[in-house]
Amino acid sequence: MRYIRYAVLAALAIVLVSVSLANSIFVELKLMPDAVAELAGFNFAISLPLFVVVLGGVGAGLVIGFLWEWIREHKHRREAAEKAREARKLNREVSKLKKQKNEGKDEVLALLEDAG
């Protein structure tokens, strides 16, 4: 299974390198369109290779998607934590009640009674 994972990663690396080499032309990214920039009085522009723009967009989309899902699943994680706290509390209570019930009895009989 490990070799399959390495083969898939190697294939992905080859594809990414070939896409990067094929799209190495520089493009200019602007913060705003020219008409809006004239109204605002400023415009930020940067020149980057096309593959950086494409891969950066994919990476940004992944990060935004992961954050969105993490925020969306917050209620489920909170509910699971509450259930775990309640289970620990009930386990402690059961142990306490078993000790009270078996107090003063022979240890072997108490163990047998707990098991049955």
Backbone as ProteinMPNN parsed JSONL, in Angstrom:
{"seq_chain_A": "MRYIRYAVLAALAIVLVSVSLANSIFVELKLMPDAVAELAGFNFAISLPLFVVVLGGVGAGLVIGFLWEWIREHKHRREAAEKAREARKLNREVSKLKKQKNEGKDEVLALLEDAG", "coords_chain_A": {"N_chain_A": [[0.82, -1.192, 0.0], [1.98, 1.184, 0.694], [3.741, 1.611, -1.404], [2.03, 2.105, -3.509], [0.964, 4.532, -2.738], [3.293, 6.117, -2.876], [3.75, 5.915, -5.631], [1.499, 7.246, -6.663], [1.925, 9.803, -5.597], [4.34, 10.425, -6.893], [3.487, 10.457, -9.56], [1.7, 12.609, -9.419], [3.498, 14.651, -8.796], [5.017, 14.692, -11.164], [3.06, 15.509, -12.993], [2.445, 18.064, -11.939], [4.934, 19.367, -12.245], [5.206, 19.276, -15.038], [2.981, 20.839, -15.827], [3.733, 23.23, -14.666], [6.084, 23.841, -16.116], [5.006, 24.14, -18.662], [3.407, 26.363, -18.393], [4.85, 28.766, -17.831], [4.881, 31.415, -18.468], [4.796, 34.9, -17.73], [2.228, 36.632, -16.048], [0.147, 39.482, -15.39], [-1.231, 40.392, -12.397], [-3.92, 42.234, -11.207], [-5.261, 44.318, -8.675], [-7.68, 45.693, -8.934], [-10.04, 46.424, -11.605], [-9.111, 48.535, -14.414], [-10.788, 50.829, -14.769], [-12.061, 51.119, -12.271], [-9.827, 51.432, -10.712], [-8.922, 53.912, -11.563], [-10.916, 55.572, -10.515], [-10.606, 55.085, -7.768], [-7.999, 55.844, -7.395], [-5.725, 54.412, -6.96], [-3.944, 51.366, -7.657], [-3.01, 48.079, -7.223], [-0.605, 45.984, -8.596], [0.907, 42.966, -9.732], [3.414, 40.887, -11.142], [3.427, 37.544, -12.003], [4.38, 34.099, -12.593], [2.22, 32.079, -14.641], [1.598, 29.47, -13.711], [1.987, 29.716, -10.963], [-0.084, 31.365, -10.246], [-2.306, 29.761, -10.897], [-1.881, 27.379, -9.329], [-1.732, 28.588, -6.847], [-4.33, 29.571, -6.615], [-5.758, 27.158, -6.503], [-4.7, 26.114, -4.124], [-5.519, 28.124, -2.297], [-8.272, 27.803, -2.509], [-8.565, 25.22, -1.436], [-7.742, 25.666, 1.229], [-9.669, 27.53, 2.094], [-11.959, 25.942, 1.805], [-11.43, 23.859, 3.67], [-11.374, 25.349, 6.073], [-14.007, 26.319, 6.081], [-15.494, 23.93, 6.354], [-14.536, 23.08, 8.851], [-15.517, 25.064, 10.531], [-18.242, 24.69, 10.05], [-18.708, 22.149, 11.124], [-18.48, 22.514, 13.816], [-20.59, 22.427, 15.703], [-21.115, 19.698, 15.838], [-18.726, 18.655, 16.887], [-18.766, 19.912, 19.389], [-21.057, 18.777, 20.53], [-20.251, 16.081, 20.642], [-18.159, 16.286, 22.478], [-19.578, 17.068, 24.758], [-21.135, 14.759, 25.181], [-19.096, 12.924, 25.724], [-18.075, 13.974, 28.12], [-20.337, 13.605, 29.739], [-20.512, 10.799, 29.702], [-18.12, 10.098, 31.028], [-18.687, 11.181, 33.546], [-20.91, 9.646, 34.306], [-19.719, 7.106, 34.399], [-17.94, 7.447, 36.524], [-19.819, 7.802, 38.549], [-21.129, 5.305, 38.553], [-19.007, 3.638, 39.331], [-18.582, 4.631, 41.895], [-21.027, 3.997, 43.128], [-20.911, 1.196, 42.995], [-18.79, 0.691, 44.695], [-19.902, 1.573, 47.116], [-22.0, -0.23, 47.357], [-20.691, -2.67, 47.612], [-19.292, -2.415, 49.907], [-17.809, -3.578, 52.836], [-18.169, -6.23, 52.188], [-16.802, -9.413, 51.164], [-13.926, -9.318, 49.105], [-13.609, -11.016, 46.871], [-16.193, -12.036, 46.48], [-17.48, -9.647, 45.898], [-16.252, -8.942, 43.474], [-17.141, -11.062, 41.873], [-19.895, -10.58, 41.902], [-20.002, -8.121, 40.622], [-19.139, -8.834, 38.09], [-21.177, -10.455, 37.157]], "CA_chain_A": [[0.0, 0.0, 0.0], [2.88, 2.325, 0.772], [4.307, 1.83, -2.731], [0.975, 2.721, -4.325], [0.919, 5.939, -2.334], [4.47, 6.77, -3.453], [3.555, 5.997, -7.079], [0.523, 8.31, -6.914], [2.602, 11.073, -5.311], [5.304, 10.667, -7.963], [2.718, 10.848, -10.748], [1.207, 13.958, -9.163], [4.65, 15.55, -8.909], [5.35, 14.804, -12.587], [2.019, 16.334, -13.615], [2.618, 19.447, -11.495], [6.138, 19.916, -12.869], [4.947, 19.502, -16.462], [2.085, 21.991, -15.927], [4.522, 24.413, -14.321], [6.973, 24.158, -17.235], [4.206, 24.544, -19.812], [2.735, 27.633, -18.109], [5.799, 29.601, -17.106], [4.787, 32.797, -18.93], [4.408, 35.819, -16.666], [0.968, 37.367, -16.203], [0.037, 40.564, -14.425], [-2.437, 40.368, -11.572], [-4.279, 43.564, -10.721], [-6.214, 44.313, -7.574], [-8.965, 46.207, -9.429], [-10.034, 46.777, -13.034], [-8.533, 49.86, -14.677], [-11.769, 51.899, -14.55], [-12.251, 51.279, -10.83], [-8.559, 51.931, -10.188], [-8.882, 55.353, -11.83], [-11.801, 56.222, -9.543], [-10.037, 54.957, -6.426], [-6.74, 56.556, -7.352], [-4.587, 53.509, -6.783], [-4.153, 49.99, -8.098], [-1.873, 47.214, -6.932], [-0.398, 44.985, -9.645], [2.095, 42.138, -9.534], [3.657, 39.929, -12.218], [3.757, 36.201, -11.521], [4.188, 33.047, -13.601], [0.835, 31.598, -14.679], [1.413, 28.288, -12.867], [1.895, 30.161, -9.566], [-1.443, 31.881, -10.089], [-3.246, 28.631, -10.92], [-1.677, 26.532, -8.153], [-2.102, 29.4, -5.68], [-5.796, 29.564, -6.547], [-6.184, 25.832, -6.022], [-4.331, 26.042, -2.696], [-6.401, 29.01, -1.532], [-9.589, 27.157, -2.475], [-8.505, 24.127, -0.471], [-7.683, 26.214, 2.588], [-10.987, 28.101, 2.396], [-12.886, 24.815, 1.977], [-11.152, 23.198, 4.939], [-11.832, 26.233, 7.146], [-15.473, 26.341, 6.042], [-15.979, 22.675, 6.934], [-14.177, 23.053, 10.27], [-16.483, 25.932, 11.207], [-19.561, 24.088, 9.914], [-18.792, 20.961, 11.97], [-18.243, 22.89, 15.214], [-21.679, 21.957, 16.568], [-20.976, 18.253, 16.03], [-17.616, 18.431, 17.815], [-19.205, 20.346, 20.713], [-21.984, 17.762, 21.022], [-19.469, 14.887, 20.98], [-17.424, 16.575, 23.716], [-20.557, 17.022, 25.858], [-21.479, 13.35, 25.409], [-17.942, 12.278, 26.36], [-18.056, 14.419, 29.522], [-21.442, 12.942, 30.435], [-20.152, 9.385, 29.868], [-17.126, 10.008, 32.114], [-19.375, 11.471, 34.804], [-21.723, 8.485, 34.653], [-18.812, 6.013, 34.78], [-17.485, 7.713, 37.894], [-20.947, 7.569, 39.45], [-21.328, 3.855, 38.639], [-17.922, 3.096, 40.158], [-18.837, 5.052, 43.274], [-22.147, 3.211, 43.635], [-20.456, -0.181, 43.172], [-17.984, 0.662, 45.923], [-20.818, 1.686, 48.259], [-22.792, -1.456, 47.442], [-19.85, -3.797, 48.008], [-18.536, -2.074, 51.104], [-17.973, -4.517, 53.938], [-18.26, -7.598, 51.672], [-15.556, -10.045, 50.758], [-13.506, -8.767, 47.806], [-13.843, -11.979, 45.808], [-17.638, -12.034, 46.219], [-17.825, -8.361, 45.256], [-15.832, -9.029, 42.069], [-18.047, -11.973, 41.18], [-21.177, -9.922, 41.774], [-19.844, -7.075, 39.6], [-18.993, -9.473, 36.777], [-22.425, -11.118, 36.785]], "C_chain_A": [[0.864, 1.256, 0.0], [3.445, 2.649, -0.61], [3.288, 2.456, -3.673], [0.882, 4.202, -4.007], [2.099, 6.703, -2.927], [4.321, 6.931, -4.965], [2.574, 7.114, -7.439], [1.156, 9.674, -6.657], [3.624, 11.415, -6.396], [4.596, 11.105, -9.241], [2.177, 12.269, -10.595], [2.334, 14.979, -9.294], [5.034, 15.755, -10.376], [4.342, 15.692, -13.307], [2.193, 17.799, -13.218], [3.841, 20.102, -12.123], [5.885, 20.196, -14.346], [3.995, 20.678, -16.679], [2.848, 23.273, -15.638], [5.441, 24.824, -15.472], [6.203, 24.659, -18.445], [3.571, 25.917, -19.615], [3.644, 28.579, -17.334], [5.779, 31.057, -17.564], [4.294, 33.685, -17.786], [3.104, 36.519, -17.025], [0.921, 38.442, -15.121], [-1.297, 40.454, -13.704], [-2.688, 41.769, -11.036], [-5.318, 43.426, -9.626], [-7.604, 44.712, -8.041], [-8.886, 46.403, -10.939], [-9.55, 48.218, -13.22], [-9.518, 50.991, -14.392], [-11.979, 52.169, -13.059], [-10.981, 51.842, -10.192], [-8.43, 53.438, -10.423], [-9.751, 56.115, -10.841], [-11.196, 56.206, -8.141], [-8.711, 55.7, -6.301], [-5.531, 55.682, -7.088], [-4.96, 52.128, -7.318], [-2.872, 49.212, -7.826], [-1.787, 46.172, -8.031], [0.901, 44.243, -9.361], [2.203, 41.169, -10.712], [4.128, 38.608, -11.619], [3.661, 35.216, -12.671], [2.762, 32.481, -13.499], [0.619, 30.387, -13.774], [1.325, 28.657, -11.389], [0.487, 30.664, -9.284], [-2.438, 30.722, -9.996], [-3.103, 27.778, -9.668], [-1.997, 27.285, -6.862], [-3.606, 29.469, -5.509], [-6.34, 28.242, -6.038], [-5.887, 25.695, -4.532], [-5.232, 26.901, -1.833], [-7.8, 28.413, -1.432], [-9.634, 26.006, -1.482], [-8.527, 24.638, 0.965], [-9.039, 26.788, 2.993], [-12.001, 26.993, 2.625], [-12.688, 24.095, 3.298], [-11.623, 24.043, 6.117], [-13.356, 26.264, 7.224], [-16.045, 25.075, 6.696], [-15.685, 22.599, 8.423], [-15.167, 23.901, 11.072], [-17.865, 25.294, 11.182], [-19.745, 22.905, 10.87], [-18.573, 21.258, 13.45], [-19.334, 22.343, 16.129], [-21.582, 20.453, 16.823], [-19.837, 17.928, 16.999], [-18.008, 18.817, 19.231], [-20.144, 19.302, 21.33], [-21.243, 16.487, 21.426], [-18.691, 15.092, 22.277], [-18.368, 16.536, 24.918], [-20.931, 15.589, 26.196], [-20.331, 12.618, 26.101], [-17.844, 12.687, 27.824], [-19.154, 13.718, 30.319], [-21.127, 11.471, 30.677], [-19.125, 9.209, 30.978], [-17.778, 10.23, 33.472], [-20.206, 10.262, 35.25], [-20.866, 7.294, 35.049], [-18.285, 6.202, 36.196], [-18.603, 7.42, 38.898], [-21.217, 6.076, 39.629], [-20.255, 3.225, 39.515], [-18.139, 3.419, 41.628], [-19.971, 4.223, 43.893], [-21.764, 1.749, 43.857], [-19.629, -0.311, 44.445], [-18.887, 0.709, 47.15], [-21.596, 0.39, 48.455], [-21.972, -2.616, 48.006], [-19.031, -3.51, 49.257], [-18.846, -3.066, 52.224], [-18.103, -5.959, 53.485], [-16.871, -8.12, 51.353], [-15.21, -9.569, 49.346], [-13.808, -9.711, 46.663], [-15.327, -12.034, 45.466], [-18.069, -10.752, 45.523], [-17.425, -8.38, 43.778], [-16.744, -9.926, 41.28], [-19.408, -11.343, 40.94], [-21.133, -8.824, 40.698], [-19.778, -7.679, 38.202], [-20.313, -10.044, 36.282], [-23.487, -10.158, 36.586]], "O_chain_A": [[0.518, 2.262, -0.619], [3.611, 3.819, -0.955], [3.649, 3.251, -4.541], [0.736, 5.03, -4.906], [1.929, 7.815, -3.427], [4.715, 7.955, -5.523], [2.79, 7.844, -8.406], [0.938, 10.608, -7.429], [3.755, 12.579, -6.773], [5.053, 12.02, -9.926], [2.197, 13.044, -11.551], [2.131, 16.059, -9.848], [5.343, 16.875, -10.784], [4.717, 16.527, -14.13], [2.099, 18.683, -14.069], [3.789, 21.274, -12.496], [6.3, 21.236, -14.858], [4.181, 21.444, -17.624], [2.63, 24.29, -16.297], [5.568, 26.011, -15.773], [6.695, 25.515, -19.179], [3.229, 26.573, -20.599], [3.25, 29.126, -16.304], [6.586, 31.857, -17.091], [3.471, 33.263, -16.974], [2.905, 36.944, -18.163], [1.567, 38.327, -14.079], [-2.357, 40.427, -14.331], [-1.793, 42.408, -10.483], [-6.152, 42.521, -9.655], [-8.598, 44.136, -7.598], [-7.795, 46.534, -11.494], [-9.582, 49.016, -12.283], [-9.127, 52.013, -13.829], [-12.064, 53.324, -12.641], [-11.049, 52.632, -9.25], [-7.892, 54.155, -9.58], [-9.367, 57.189, -10.378], [-11.267, 57.198, -7.416], [-8.345, 56.136, -5.21], [-4.413, 56.189, -7.003], [-6.136, 51.777, -7.415], [-1.778, 49.659, -8.171], [-2.789, 45.54, -8.365], [1.858, 44.804, -8.828], [1.189, 40.689, -11.217], [5.084, 38.556, -10.846], [2.935, 35.465, -13.633], [2.182, 32.415, -12.415], [-0.427, 30.277, -13.134], [0.644, 27.966, -10.631], [-0.066, 30.419, -8.212], [-3.305, 30.707, -9.122], [-4.099, 27.482, -9.009], [-2.475, 26.69, -5.896], [-4.108, 29.431, -4.386], [-7.274, 28.212, -5.236], [-6.726, 25.216, -3.769], [-5.665, 26.473, -0.763], [-8.442, 28.507, -0.386], [-10.622, 25.833, -0.768], [-9.245, 24.106, 1.812], [-9.504, 26.557, 4.109], [-12.82, 27.084, 3.54], [-13.659, 23.756, 3.975], [-12.209, 23.514, 7.061], [-13.926, 26.238, 8.315], [-16.975, 25.153, 7.498], [-16.512, 22.099, 9.186], [-15.6, 23.507, 12.155], [-18.588, 25.347, 12.177], [-20.848, 22.693, 11.372], [-18.491, 20.33, 14.256], [-19.037, 21.847, 17.216], [-21.929, 19.986, 17.908], [-19.965, 17.031, 17.833], [-17.631, 18.133, 20.182], [-20.033, 18.985, 22.514], [-21.572, 15.879, 22.444], [-18.577, 14.17, 23.085], [-18.001, 16.028, 25.977], [-21.033, 15.237, 27.371], [-20.568, 11.781, 26.972], [-17.562, 11.85, 28.682], [-18.923, 13.286, 31.449], [-21.439, 10.944, 31.744], [-19.233, 8.283, 31.782], [-17.454, 9.54, 34.438], [-20.204, 9.901, 36.427], [-21.243, 6.539, 35.945], [-18.193, 5.249, 36.97], [-18.357, 6.858, 39.965], [-21.503, 5.63, 40.74], [-20.556, 2.371, 40.349], [-17.908, 2.58, 42.499], [-19.879, 3.8, 45.045], [-22.24, 1.125, 44.806], [-19.748, -1.291, 45.18], [-18.67, -0.026, 48.113], [-21.823, -0.038, 49.587], [-22.478, -3.436, 48.772], [-18.159, -4.301, 49.618], [-20.008, -3.349, 52.514], [-18.145, -6.851, 54.332], [-15.901, -7.366, 51.283], [-16.09, -9.434, 48.496], [-14.22, -9.269, 45.591], [-15.687, -12.075, 44.29], [-18.936, -10.781, 44.649], [-18.169, -7.892, 42.926], [-17.096, -9.61, 40.143], [-20.011, -11.55, 39.887], [-22.099, -8.626, 39.961], [-20.299, -7.106, 37.245], [-20.532, -10.104, 35.072], [-24.613, -10.54, 36.267]]}, "name": "protein", "num_of_chains": 1, "seq": "MRYIRYAVLAALAIVLVSVSLANSIFVELKLMPDAVAELAGFNFAISLPLFVVVLGGVGAGLVIGFLWEWIREHKHRREAAEKAREARKLNREVSKLKKQKNEGKDEVLALLEDAG"}
